[in-house]
């Protein structure tokens, strides 16, 4: 393992499309969702095969900090950062990078989301090490793009330009531009060109190249990070972090940096990537029974009985759920909420959560 390689795992998202299991105090990355480990634990253990535990940093928020520390006992608590407010990915990645830079000015950071799954772990490790090697020149930012398997309308896309070389037998391309979530016809056109990749926000860069990018393209965030630097490792850090976050711009890393720079490269990452973004994805990845139903539970309690019911996702929670003639639905049972919907409308859960916020029903958020 290269002594200058570090990982930053973003674990502060809300996961509103996986409501009512995913809540403000227990977001999706802290849930098991049918596996033996939470999504965060699975991510950290996968990343640990690239960097040592003491080279791993986690950025989450104050509501989850205790849970994250308990779930990841091998990560030093001083490397688990609690954001006082949500300010999107630019400030989160910048804060983590700044802390790592104060420790190692020659650091190369691989950024990971805490709620993604990987099928081919060996290939994932190979691609990420190749991306880090490319970023070692301190002059390029690197994205790992996912080869699209279907015309997805819920993801952003990255268009590649010329191939400039290879690393570990993996092609390295210049990036031409970013495109936001397209409609279906546009997404189909993207795939037909063979030039577009899904944007998984899976970035790798040296702290030197990232700092230069912030100073040129997002100077307000660069100034905020400069304010924090003298307080790293000191008792004053958390209080200063609150002050900085109160005033800081809320903007994604794509809008702040990636779409503006002219030194971004892309490596394809064909390793079976999935973003656990909604209940339909949970169903698609789940183990089906003979009726095509996926049954999930947090513990052994809870039971499902079904009659002529197929291709459903059912999350049981301590009581019997009975289905008769139910097809292609998601049924998610919790102690205080029962969600029932067609799987195909899983993206609309976010709209339902927005309604709850407008109605002031904080107890369900």
NORBEL-V718197 format. One record per backbone hydrogen bond with DSSP energy under -1.0 kcal/mol. CO is the residue of the C=O (numbers start at 1). NH is the residue of the N-H. If there is no record, write none. Layout:
# NORBEL-V718197
CO;NH / CO;NH
This chain:
# NORBEL-V718197
2;5 / 4;108 / 6;110 / 7;57 / 8;112 / 9;59 / 10;114 / 15;18 / 16;19 / 18;22 / 26;23 / 27;30 / 28;31 / 29;40 / 31;39 / 32;35 / 38;42 / 39;43 / 40;44 / 41;45 / 42;46 / 43;47 / 44;48 / 46;49 / 47;50 / 47;51 / 52;55 / 53;56 / 55;7 / 57;9 / 58;81 / 59;11 / 60;83 / 61;64 / 61;65 / 64;68 / 65;69 / 66;70 / 67;71 / 68;72 / 72;75 / 76;79 / 77;80 / 79;58 / 81;60 / 83;62 / 88;92 / 89;93 / 90;94 / 91;95 / 92;96 / 93;97 / 94;98 / 95;99 / 96;100 / 97;101 / 98;102 / 100;104 / 104;107 / 107;207 / 108;6 / 109;205 / 110;8 / 112;10 / 115;276 / 117;274 / 119;121 / 120;124 / 121;125 / 122;126 / 123;127 / 124;128 / 125;129 / 126;130 / 127;131 / 128;132 / 129;133 / 130;134 / 131;135 / 134;137 / 135;138 / 141;265 / 142;204 / 143;267 / 145;269 / 146;198 / 150;152 / 156;199 / 157;179 / 158;197 / 159;176 / 159;177 / 162;174 / 165;172 / 167;170 / 170;167 / 172;164 / 173;266 / 174;161 / 177;159 / 179;157 / 183;187 / 184;188 / 185;189 / 186;190 / 187;191 / 188;192 / 189;193 / 195;160 / 197;158 / 198;146 / 201;203 / 202;144 / 203;111 / 204;142 / 205;109 / 206;210 / 207;211 / 208;212 / 209;213 / 210;214 / 211;215 / 212;216 / 213;217 / 214;218 / 218;222 / 219;223 / 220;224 / 221;225 / 222;226 / 223;227 / 224;228 / 225;229 / 228;231 / 229;232 / 231;234 / 234;237 / 236;240 / 237;241 / 238;242 / 239;243 / 240;244 / 241;245 / 242;246 / 243;247 / 244;248 / 251;90 / 252;256 / 253;257 / 253;258 / 254;259 / 257;260 / 257;261 / 263;141 / 264;175 / 265;143 / 266;173 / 267;145 / 269;271 / 271;119 / 271;120 / 272;119 / 274;117 / 275;277 / 278;282 / 279;283 / 280;284 / 281;285 / 289;292 / 291;311 / 293;289 / 294;314 / 296;316 / 303;321 / 305;323 / 307;325 / 310;328 / 312;294 / 313;331 / 314;296 / 315;333 / 319;303 / 321;305 / 323;307 / 326;310 / 328;343 / 329;313 / 330;341 / 331;315 / 332;339 / 337;334 / 339;332 / 341;330 / 342;345 / 343;346 / 345;348 / 346;349 / 348;352 / 349;353 / 350;354 / 351;355 / 352;356 / 353;357 / 354;358 / 355;359 / 356;361 / 357;360 / 360;362 / 361;364 / 362;365 / 365;24
